[in-house]
Amino acid sequence: MGMVLALVVCAVVVAVGVAGLVVFALRRRLIQRVGGTFDCSLRLKMPAPAAVAPPPTDDEPAPAPAHPADGKGWVFGIARYSGDAIEWFRVFSYAPRPRRVLLRSDIEVLGRRYPAGQEELALLSGSVVLRCLHRTAPLELAMSEDALTGFLAWLEAAPPGQRVNVA
């Protein structure tokens, strides 16, 4: 009797795991079904700005500049164009709604850079980090070169009268 119960419990655990994976895959398929999607990591927790160090003296070397490339705070996601907004969904989530909605008029591009340090491990290979302001708050997005080209073109294609800043 104990062996049968153990097998039933194992079968239920496996069935629940498979059902979870099916729902997970179905969610991704539904997000991508509409079209206009691309892989896009988002830094949810921006690193704190480095404290201003006193200037070095003649006999002391300059301190190394603080770099936000610690790899922390990055979350894999899927971004989807939706009119004048980008909807961003976490990859590893069952939520049917986007985690963030970025309006085109609220995005200001400050610059781009390549991942460095621990970021190279935290981001997909070949990613470019786009530094932005979203409603005056710092925001970083990481995407492929092709996705970046499309994203910048989408920003520049704003209707007449909208402020667009793509550095």
DOMI-53495 format. One line per 8 residues: number of its first residue (from 1); for each residue x, y, z of N, C-alpha, C. Coordinates in Angstrom, 1 decimal. Example, Ala and Ser with C-alpha at 12.3 -4.5 7.8 and 13.67 -1.06 7.14 Angstrom:
BEGIN
1	13.2,-5.7,7.8,12.3,-4.5,7.8,13.2,-3.3,7.8; 12.8,-2.2,7.1,13.7,-1.1,7.1,12.9,0.0,7.9 $
END
This chain:
BEGIN
1	0.8,-1.2,0.0,0.0,0.0,0.0,0.9,1.3,0.0; 1.9,1.3,0.8,2.8,2.4,0.9,3.5,2.7,-0.4; 3.9,1.7,-1.2,4.5,1.8,-2.5,3.6,2.4,-3.5; 2.3,2.0,-3.5,1.3,2.6,-4.4,1.1,4.0,-4.1; 1.0,4.4,-2.8,0.8,5.8,-2.4,2.0,6.6,-2.9; 3.2,6.1,-2.7,4.4,6.9,-3.2,4.3,7.1,-4.7; 3.9,6.1,-5.4,3.9,6.2,-6.9,2.8,7.2,-7.3; 1.7,7.2,-6.6,0.6,8.1,-6.9,1.1,9.6,-6.6 $
9	1.7,9.8,-5.5,2.2,11.1,-5.2,3.3,11.6,-6.2; 4.2,10.7,-6.6,5.1,11.0,-7.6,4.5,11.4,-9.0; 3.4,10.6,-9.3,2.7,10.9,-10.6,2.0,12.2,-10.5; 1.4,12.6,-9.4,0.8,13.9,-9.2,1.8,15.0,-9.3; 2.9,14.8,-8.7,4.0,15.9,-8.7,4.5,16.1,-10.1; 4.7,15.0,-10.9,5.1,15.1,-12.3,4.0,15.8,-13.1; 2.8,15.4,-12.9,1.7,16.0,-13.7,1.5,17.4,-13.4; 1.7,17.9,-12.2,1.6,19.3,-11.8,2.8,20.0,-12.5 $
17	4.0,19.5,-12.4,5.1,20.1,-13.0,5.0,20.2,-14.6; 4.5,19.2,-15.2,4.3,19.3,-16.7,3.2,20.3,-17.0; 2.1,20.3,-16.2,1.0,21.3,-16.4,1.6,22.7,-16.3; 2.4,22.9,-15.3,3.0,24.3,-15.1,3.9,24.7,-16.3; 4.7,23.7,-16.8,5.5,24.0,-18.0,4.6,24.3,-19.2; 3.5,23.6,-19.4,2.6,23.8,-20.5,2.0,25.2,-20.4; 1.5,25.6,-19.2,0.9,26.9,-19.0,2.0,28.0,-19.3; 3.2,27.8,-18.8,4.3,28.7,-19.0,4.6,28.9,-20.5 $
25	4.7,27.8,-21.3,4.9,27.9,-22.7,3.7,28.5,-23.4; 2.5,28.2,-23.0,1.3,28.8,-23.6,1.3,30.3,-23.4; 1.6,30.8,-22.2,1.7,32.2,-22.0,2.6,32.9,-22.9; 3.8,32.4,-23.1,4.8,33.0,-24.0,4.3,33.0,-25.4; 3.6,31.9,-25.8,3.1,31.9,-27.2,2.0,32.9,-27.4; 1.2,33.1,-26.4,0.1,34.1,-26.5,0.7,35.5,-26.5; 1.7,35.8,-25.8,2.3,37.1,-25.8,2.9,37.4,-27.2; 3.6,36.4,-27.7,4.2,36.6,-29.0,3.3,36.5,-30.2 $
33	2.1,36.0,-30.0,1.1,35.8,-31.1,0.7,37.1,-31.7; 0.6,38.1,-30.9,0.2,39.4,-31.5,1.2,40.0,-32.4; 2.5,39.6,-32.2,3.5,40.1,-33.1,4.2,41.3,-32.5; 5.3,41.7,-33.1,6.1,42.9,-32.6,6.8,42.6,-31.3; 7.3,41.4,-31.1,8.0,41.1,-29.8,9.4,41.0,-30.0; 10.2,41.2,-28.9,11.7,41.0,-29.0,12.1,40.7,-27.6; 13.2,39.9,-27.5,13.8,39.7,-26.2,14.4,40.9,-25.6; 14.1,41.3,-24.4,14.6,42.5,-23.8,14.7,42.4,-22.3 $
41	15.9,42.4,-21.8,16.1,42.4,-20.4,16.0,43.8,-19.8; 15.5,43.9,-18.6,15.2,45.1,-17.9,15.9,45.1,-16.6; 16.5,46.2,-16.2,17.2,46.3,-14.9,16.1,46.9,-14.0; 15.6,46.0,-13.1,14.5,46.5,-12.2,15.1,47.3,-11.0; 16.3,46.9,-10.6,16.9,47.6,-9.5,18.2,48.3,-10.0; 18.1,49.6,-10.2,19.3,50.3,-10.6,20.3,50.4,-9.4; 21.6,50.3,-9.7,22.6,50.4,-8.7,22.6,51.8,-8.1; 22.9,51.9,-6.8,23.0,53.3,-6.2,24.1,54.0,-6.8 $
49	24.0,55.3,-7.0,25.1,56.1,-7.6,26.3,56.1,-6.6; 27.4,56.1,-7.2,28.6,56.0,-6.4,28.8,57.4,-5.6; 29.4,57.2,-4.4,29.6,58.5,-3.7,30.8,59.2,-4.3; 30.7,60.5,-4.2,31.8,61.3,-4.8,33.0,61.2,-4.0; 34.1,60.8,-4.6,35.4,60.6,-3.8,36.2,61.9,-3.9; 37.0,62.2,-2.9,37.8,63.4,-3.0,38.8,63.2,-4.0; 39.3,64.3,-4.6,40.3,64.2,-5.7,41.6,63.6,-5.2; 42.3,62.8,-6.0,43.5,62.1,-5.5,44.6,63.2,-5.4 $
57	45.5,62.8,-4.5,46.7,63.7,-4.3,47.8,63.2,-5.3; 48.9,63.9,-5.3,50.0,63.6,-6.3,50.6,62.2,-6.0; 50.6,61.8,-4.8,51.2,60.5,-4.4,50.2,59.3,-4.3; 49.0,59.6,-4.7,47.9,58.6,-4.6,47.2,58.4,-5.9; 47.0,57.2,-6.4,46.4,57.0,-7.7,44.9,57.3,-7.6; 44.3,57.6,-8.7,42.9,57.9,-8.8,42.1,56.7,-8.5; 41.0,56.7,-7.8,40.2,55.5,-7.5,39.5,55.1,-8.8; 39.3,53.8,-9.0,38.6,53.3,-10.1,37.2,53.8,-10.1 $
65	36.7,54.2,-11.3,35.3,54.7,-11.3,34.3,53.6,-11.0; 33.3,53.9,-10.3,32.2,53.0,-10.1,31.5,52.7,-11.4; 31.2,51.4,-11.6,30.5,51.0,-12.8,29.3,50.2,-12.5; 28.2,50.5,-13.1,27.0,49.7,-12.8,26.9,48.3,-13.4; 28.1,47.8,-13.7,28.2,46.5,-14.4,28.3,45.3,-13.4; 27.7,45.5,-12.3,27.7,44.4,-11.3,26.8,43.2,-11.6; 26.0,43.4,-12.6,25.1,42.3,-13.1,23.9,42.1,-12.2; 23.7,42.9,-11.2,22.5,42.7,-10.3,21.3,43.5,-10.8 $
73	20.2,43.0,-10.6,18.9,43.7,-10.9,18.4,43.4,-12.3; 19.1,42.6,-13.1,18.6,42.3,-14.5,17.6,41.2,-14.5; 16.6,41.3,-15.3,15.5,40.3,-15.4,15.2,40.1,-16.8; 15.3,38.8,-17.2,15.0,38.5,-18.6,13.5,38.8,-18.9; 13.2,39.3,-20.1,11.9,39.6,-20.5,11.6,39.6,-21.9; 10.4,39.8,-22.3,9.9,39.9,-23.6,9.2,41.3,-23.7; 9.6,42.1,-24.7,8.9,43.4,-24.9,8.0,43.2,-26.1; 6.9,43.9,-26.1,6.0,43.9,-27.2,5.5,45.3,-27.5 $
81	5.6,45.6,-28.8,5.1,46.9,-29.3,3.6,46.9,-29.2; 3.0,48.0,-28.6,1.6,48.1,-28.5,1.2,49.6,-28.7; 1.1,50.0,-30.0,0.8,51.4,-30.3,1.9,52.3,-29.9; 1.6,53.2,-29.0,2.6,54.2,-28.5,3.2,53.7,-27.2; 3.2,52.4,-27.0,3.8,51.9,-25.7,4.6,50.6,-26.0; 5.5,50.3,-25.1,6.2,49.0,-25.1,5.6,48.3,-23.8; 5.1,47.1,-24.0,4.7,46.3,-22.9,5.8,45.3,-22.6; 6.3,45.2,-21.3,7.4,44.4,-20.9,6.9,43.3,-20.0 $
89	7.1,42.0,-20.4,6.7,40.9,-19.6,7.9,40.1,-19.1; 7.9,39.7,-17.9,8.9,38.8,-17.3,8.8,37.5,-18.1; 10.0,36.9,-18.4,10.0,35.6,-19.1,9.5,34.5,-18.1; 10.1,34.5,-16.9,9.8,33.5,-15.9,8.6,34.0,-15.0; 7.4,34.0,-15.5,6.3,34.4,-14.8,5.0,33.8,-15.4; 4.0,33.7,-14.6,2.7,33.2,-15.2,1.7,34.4,-15.4; 2.1,35.6,-15.0,1.2,36.7,-15.0,0.8,37.0,-16.5; -0.5,37.2,-16.7,-0.9,37.5,-18.1,-0.7,38.9,-18.5 $
97	-0.5,39.8,-17.6,-0.3,41.2,-17.9,1.1,41.6,-17.8; 1.5,42.7,-18.6,2.9,43.2,-18.5,3.3,43.7,-17.2; 4.5,43.5,-16.9,5.1,44.0,-15.6,5.3,45.5,-15.6; 5.7,46.0,-16.8,5.9,47.4,-17.0,5.3,47.8,-18.4; 4.8,49.0,-18.5,4.3,49.6,-19.7,5.1,50.9,-19.8; 5.9,51.0,-20.9,6.7,52.2,-21.2,6.1,53.0,-22.3; 5.6,54.2,-22.0,5.0,55.0,-23.1,6.1,55.7,-23.9; 6.0,55.7,-25.2,7.0,56.3,-26.1,7.4,57.7,-25.7 $
105	6.4,58.5,-25.3,6.6,59.9,-25.0,7.3,60.1,-23.7; 7.4,59.0,-22.8,8.1,59.1,-21.5,9.5,58.6,-21.6; 10.0,58.1,-22.7,11.3,57.5,-22.8,12.3,58.5,-23.4; 13.4,58.7,-22.7,14.4,59.5,-23.2,15.7,58.7,-23.2; 16.3,58.5,-24.4,17.5,57.7,-24.5,18.7,58.6,-24.2; 19.6,58.1,-23.2,20.8,58.8,-22.8,22.0,58.3,-23.5; 22.0,57.0,-23.9,23.2,56.4,-24.5,23.1,54.9,-24.5; 24.2,54.3,-25.1,24.3,52.9,-25.1,25.7,52.4,-24.7 $
113	25.7,51.2,-24.3,27.0,50.6,-23.9,26.9,49.1,-24.1; 28.1,48.5,-24.0,28.1,47.0,-24.1,28.2,46.5,-22.6; 27.7,45.3,-22.3,27.8,44.8,-21.0,29.2,44.6,-20.6; 29.5,44.8,-19.3,30.9,44.6,-18.8,30.8,43.9,-17.5; 31.9,43.2,-17.1,32.0,42.6,-15.9,30.9,41.5,-15.7; 30.3,41.5,-14.6,29.3,40.4,-14.3,28.0,40.5,-15.2; 27.8,41.7,-15.8,26.7,41.9,-16.7,26.7,40.9,-17.9; 28.0,40.6,-18.3,28.1,39.7,-19.4,27.5,38.3,-19.1 $
121	27.5,37.9,-17.9,26.9,36.7,-17.5,25.4,36.8,-17.2; 25.0,38.0,-16.8,23.6,38.2,-16.5,22.7,38.4,-17.7; 23.3,38.8,-18.8,22.5,39.2,-20.0,22.8,38.2,-21.2; 21.9,38.2,-22.1,22.0,37.3,-23.3,23.2,37.7,-24.1; 23.9,36.8,-24.7,25.0,37.1,-25.5,24.7,38.0,-26.7; 25.6,39.0,-26.9,25.4,40.0,-28.0,24.4,41.1,-27.6; 24.1,41.3,-26.3,23.2,42.3,-25.9,23.9,43.7,-25.9; 23.1,44.7,-26.1,23.6,46.1,-26.0,22.7,46.7,-24.9 $
129	23.3,47.5,-24.0,22.6,48.1,-22.9,22.2,49.5,-23.3; 20.9,49.8,-23.2,20.4,51.2,-23.6,20.1,51.9,-22.3; 20.8,53.0,-22.0,20.6,53.8,-20.8,19.5,54.8,-21.2; 18.4,54.9,-20.4,17.3,55.8,-20.7,16.8,56.4,-19.4; 16.0,57.4,-19.6,15.2,57.9,-18.5,13.7,57.6,-18.9; 13.0,57.1,-17.9,11.6,56.9,-18.1,10.8,57.7,-17.0; 10.2,58.8,-17.5,9.5,59.7,-16.5,10.5,60.2,-15.5; 11.7,60.6,-15.9,12.8,61.1,-15.2,13.5,60.1,-14.2 $
137	13.1,58.8,-14.3,13.7,57.8,-13.5,14.7,57.0,-14.4; 15.9,56.7,-13.9,16.8,55.9,-14.7,16.3,54.5,-15.0; 16.6,54.1,-16.2,16.1,52.8,-16.7,17.1,52.3,-17.7; 17.4,51.0,-17.6,18.3,50.3,-18.5,17.6,49.1,-19.1; 17.7,49.0,-20.5,17.2,47.9,-21.2,18.3,47.2,-22.0; 18.3,45.9,-22.1,19.4,45.2,-22.8,18.7,44.4,-23.9; 19.2,44.5,-25.1,18.6,43.8,-26.2,19.6,43.6,-27.3; 19.3,42.8,-28.3,20.2,42.6,-29.4,20.4,43.8,-30.3 $
145	21.4,43.8,-31.1,21.6,45.0,-32.0,20.4,45.2,-32.9; 19.9,44.1,-33.4,18.7,44.2,-34.3,17.5,44.7,-33.6; 17.3,44.3,-32.4,16.1,44.8,-31.6,16.3,46.2,-31.3; 17.6,46.6,-31.0,17.9,48.0,-30.7,17.6,48.9,-31.9; 18.0,48.5,-33.1,17.7,49.2,-34.3,16.2,49.4,-34.4; 15.4,48.4,-34.2,13.9,48.5,-34.3,13.4,49.4,-33.2; 13.9,49.3,-32.0,13.4,50.1,-30.9,13.6,51.6,-31.2; 14.9,51.9,-31.6,15.2,53.3,-31.9,14.3,53.8,-33.1 $
153	14.1,53.0,-34.1,13.2,53.4,-35.2,11.8,53.7,-34.7; 11.3,52.8,-33.8,10.0,53.0,-33.2,9.9,54.3,-32.4; 11.0,54.6,-31.7,11.0,55.9,-30.9,10.9,57.1,-31.9; 11.8,57.0,-32.9,11.8,58.1,-33.9,10.6,58.3,-34.7; 9.8,57.2,-34.8,8.5,57.3,-35.6,7.4,57.8,-34.8; 7.7,58.6,-33.7,6.6,59.2,-32.9,5.8,60.1,-33.8; 4.5,60.3,-33.5,3.6,61.2,-34.2,4.2,62.6,-34.1; 3.9,63.5,-35.1,4.3,64.9,-35.0,3.9,65.6,-33.8 $
161	4.8,66.3,-33.2,4.5,67.1,-32.0,5.0,66.4,-30.7; 5.3,65.1,-30.8,5.9,64.4,-29.6,7.3,64.6,-29.5; 7.8,64.9,-28.3,9.2,65.0,-28.0,9.9,63.7,-28.1; 10.9,63.6,-28.9,11.7,62.3,-29.1,13.2,62.6,-28.9; 13.8,61.8,-28.0,15.3,62.0,-27.8,15.9,60.7,-27.9; 16.6,60.4,-29.0,17.3,59.2,-29.2,18.8,59.5,-29.4; 19.6,59.4,-28.3,21.0,59.7,-28.4,21.7,58.8,-29.3 $
END
